[in-house]
Amino acid sequence: MEQLSDRDLLHGYYFEDLKEGMTDIYGRTVTDADIVMFAGVSGDTNPVHLNHEFAAETLFKGRIAHGILSASFISTVIGTKLPGPGCIYVSQALHFKAPVKSGDTVIARVTVTKLIPEKKFVELKTQCLVLGKVVIDGEATIMVPTRKV
């Protein structure tokens, strides 16, 4: 039986393992604490995220989570599941479709749409959904390592 190296044990998919159509997800319920901590870490203290009275006067009629907080769950899928550890972001496009509020469960979904062998790039469809409704739609390009022979 072949013994795996530490690198292989820590690594996600290699480029050679990927196929178009592969999909993975990550889900998380956004809490008030998540929103406050994200504001602290990012420095984005827009009152639409933190001040109920201010946010109640907006078109959302209440506080909303930072869009990038929900988008970060896409990074969770990419960095931990598909392709997983070892991959590197090249680009990410995001289209914000609807707000996320505290208590919403966000499902981030990533699907392999194209493999670019000459660059070892993978193009991905990226989405975040709440109750089956797309709240963020996007595309990403990721560089994925190959197996060392």
Secondary structure by P-SEA (a helix, b strand, c coil): ccccccccccccccccccccccccbbbbbbcaaaaaaaaaaacccccccccaaaaaaccccbbbccaaaaaaaaaaaaacccccccccccbbbbbbcccccccbbbbbbbbbccccccccbbbbbccccccccccccbbbbbbbbcccc
